[in-house]
Amino acid sequence: MNLVILTGRLGGDVETRDASGRSVANFSVATDESYKDRDGNKVDKVEWHRCVAWGKTAEIIAEYLGKGDGITIFGKIQTRSWDDKESGEKRYATEIVVDRFEFPLGRANREGDDRQESRGNGRNGASRGNGGGRSNGASRGNGGGRREAFEPGDDIPDWDRR
């Protein structure tokens, strides 16, 4: 089974484009871990992941997320290849193809965000795609808020009505 679940922060703003009539969003997600080496020193390690989303998922990610925002991604690993136009060499890229995602903390939880009011003052709404109920629990450390999950084909939420 090819299943990826990542929780991290966007490393830059989302880049969007149109590919054959479908929206495509490309972005990077940083994940981190800490551990102690043999000498007992704390080591912080950051991994960067290339991600791509298509269609409505791409549109929602591009509209609501930006550099530094938290995200949890559910998807699959995919490697693609192409011939470099300048050198003629075969190039490869391994990326995460996003099937769905959640806002674990998101931009609305940061102080001074100008989009905070349109996002419902930091409240994350009910999970989509499971009958409108709560997602699989509140995230620890986020004030008991609920997570927001979207799946392809969902309507973009109206944050002002929550």
SESEVO-951270 format. One line per 5 residues: number of its first residue (from 0); for each residue x, z, y of C-alpha. Coordinates in steps of 0.05 Angstrom, whole numbers, plus 5000, padded with zeros to 4 digits. Layout:
SESEVO-951270
NUM> X Z Y | ...
This chain:
SESEVO-951270
0> 5000 5000 5000 | 5027 4981 5069 | 5003 5038 5114 | 5037 5065 5177 | 5015 5125 5218
5> 5057 5139 5280 | 5047 5190 5335 | 5091 5181 5396 | 5095 5159 5468 | 5096 5090 5498
10> 5166 5071 5521 | 5141 5023 5575 | 5079 4990 5601 | 5039 4947 5554 | 5053 4872 5558
15> 4993 4828 5546 | 4983 4754 5536 | 4932 4705 5508 | 4947 4672 5441 | 4898 4618 5420
20> 4840 4653 5455 | 4856 4723 5430 | 4888 4779 5470 | 4955 4804 5445 | 4988 4869 5468
25> 5062 4884 5455 | 5091 4952 5468 | 5142 5002 5441 | 5129 5072 5416 | 5182 5126 5414
30> 5178 5180 5360 | 5225 5239 5358 | 5249 5292 5310 | 5296 5351 5315 | 5339 5382 5261
35> 5402 5424 5254 | 5466 5391 5230 | 5515 5423 5181 | 5546 5464 5237 | 5479 5492 5259
40> 5475 5450 5322 | 5407 5422 5343 | 5404 5346 5339 | 5348 5307 5373 | 5335 5238 5344
45> 5290 5185 5375 | 5265 5123 5338 | 5235 5063 5374 | 5180 5022 5341 | 5156 4953 5363
50> 5081 4948 5361 | 5031 4892 5368 | 4955 4896 5375 | 4904 4839 5375 | 4835 4827 5404
55> 4793 4884 5431 | 4845 4935 5407 | 4897 4900 5450 | 4851 4900 5510 | 4835 4974 5505
60> 4908 4994 5496 | 4929 4952 5556 | 4873 4980 5600 | 4879 5054 5585 | 4952 5066 5566
65> 5019 5060 5601 | 5091 5085 5599 | 5096 5156 5573 | 5025 5161 5546 | 5014 5192 5478
70> 4985 5150 5422 | 4972 5154 5348 | 4975 5087 5313 | 4946 5067 5245 | 4970 5000 5220
75> 5019 4963 5176 | 5091 4940 5178 | 5102 4865 5185 | 5166 4824 5190 | 5163 4756 5223
80> 5216 4703 5233 | 5229 4645 5279 | 5285 4597 5297 | 5321 4614 5362 | 5313 4555 5409
85> 5382 4564 5441 | 5426 4580 5381 | 5384 4551 5324 | 5394 4615 5285 | 5339 4647 5245
90> 5314 4711 5279 | 5273 4768 5250 | 5230 4822 5280 | 5197 4880 5244 | 5138 4909 5279
95> 5077 4953 5270 | 5011 4914 5271 | 4960 4962 5299 | 4893 4966 5262 | 4866 5025 5302
100> 4892 5081 5346 | 4876 5148 5378 | 4892 5180 5444 | 4921 5247 5421 | 4936 5270 5492
105> 4936 5208 5535 | 4947 5195 5608 | 4887 5235 5632 | 4921 5300 5611 | 4979 5289 5660
110> 4976 5319 5729 | 4967 5271 5788 | 4941 5212 5748 | 4899 5166 5793 | 4858 5143 5732
115> 4840 5214 5711 | 4770 5212 5742 | 4752 5147 5707 | 4776 5177 5641 | 4728 5236 5644
120> 4774 5287 5675 | 4818 5294 5614 | 4763 5301 5562 | 4775 5257 5502 | 4709 5233 5473
125> 4680 5229 5403 | 4714 5186 5351 | 4689 5116 5343 | 4676 5083 5276 | 4652 5146 5239
130> 4580 5152 5262 | 4598 5181 5330 | 4620 5248 5302 | 4684 5283 5316 | 4748 5255 5289
135> 4787 5294 5238 | 4795 5355 5283 | 4820 5374 5350 | 4893 5365 5363 | 4930 5431 5369
140> 4955 5448 5438 | 4908 5402 5476 | 4857 5453 5498 | 4810 5439 5440 | 4794 5369 5464
145> 4771 5316 5415 | 4810 5253 5399 | 4788 5183 5417 | 4793 5131 5362 | 4777 5057 5367
150> 4772 5003 5316 | 4770 4928 5323 | 4702 4905 5347 | 4685 4970 5384 | 4657 4966 5454
155> 4702 4992 5510 | 4677 5063 5526 | 4645 5081 5592 | 4686 5143 5608 | 4644 5160 5670
160> 4582 5172 5628 | 4612 5226 5584
